[in-house]
Amino acid sequence: MEPKYTVRQASEMTGVKSYVLRYWEDELELQIQRNELGHRYYTRYDIQLFMNIKELKKRGLQLRAIKELIPQISHAAPGSTSSKIRLLETGEEIFDGDIGDSARQEREAEEENPFVWVENEKILEFQSILERLIAQEMQSKNEDEERCRSLDLAIRRQQMARREAAAAAADKKNKKKQKRS
C-alpha cells in the first residue's frame, strides 16, 4: 500500500505552506484524494508534483502556464506508484528506498523509448524558451526602471533649479525693499 501524507507532512516535505498547497490545488484543478472524513491526503505523486510546481514558480512561471504544463510533466495517472514525475531541473526524485530502484528502471525504459525522450526534450526546450523570455522581460523591466530613474533625476534637478531661482529672486526683492526703507 502506498504511503499517504497529511497536509502538514506534505507541507514539511515540499517546504510550501499548507494554505499554498490548497491554493495550488484549487487553481490548478489538481485531483487530491480525500479520506472517509473528507480530509486531504497526499501520495508520493502529489508530493513530487508540488515540488515541480514549486520549481516552476521559482523560475517565474505563473499558475496559468503551469496549469498547461501539468499534463506534460506527468506521464502516469495521479496516485500511481509508477509515477515518472521528477524534478524538472535535476532529474532527481525526492524519495529514496524501494521507489528509487523502480525509478532507475523507469529511467532506463525511457532511454530505450525514443518517444518519451523526444517528449522530455520538448519539455526542456519549452523550459529553455520560457527562461529566455523571462530573462528578456526582466531586462526590459530593468531598462524601463533605469529610464524612469534618469527621468526622475532630471525632474528633481529642474525643480531644484527653479527653487534656487525663486529663492534668489526673493532675496533680490528683499534687498531692494531694505534699501528703500
WONORNOR-V940277 format. One line per field, one symbol per residue. ss: DSSP state (a for helix, b for strand, c for the rest). phi: phi as a letter, one per 30 degrees, with the letter a starting at -180 (. if undefined). psi: psi as a letter, one per 30 degrees, with the letter a starting at -180 (. if undefined). A space follows every 50 residues. Layout:
ss=???
phi=???
psi=???
This chain:
ss=ccccbcaaaaaaaacccaaaaaaaaaaccccccbcccccbcbcaaaaaaa aaaaaaaaccccaaaaaaaaaaaccccccccccccccccccccccccaaa aaaaaaaaaaaacaaaaaaaaaaaaaaaaaaaaaaaaaaaaaaaaaaaaa aaaaaaaaaaaaaaaaaaaaaaaaaaaaaac
phi=.ddccdeddddddcicddddeddeeddchdccdbddciddbcceeddddd dddedddddjdddeddeddedddccbdeiddcecdbdddcidcccciddd ddddddddddddcdddddddddddddeddddddddddddddddddddddd ddddddddddddddddddddddddddddddd
psi=kkkkkleeeeeeefgklefeeeeeeeeghkikllaffgkkkkleeeeeee eeeeeeeefgkleeeeeffefeekflkkfkfgkgklkeefgllfkabefe eeeeeeeeeeefjfeeeeeeeeeeeeeeeeeeeeeeeeeeeeeeeeeeee eeeeeeeeeeeeeeeeeeeeeeeeeeeeee.
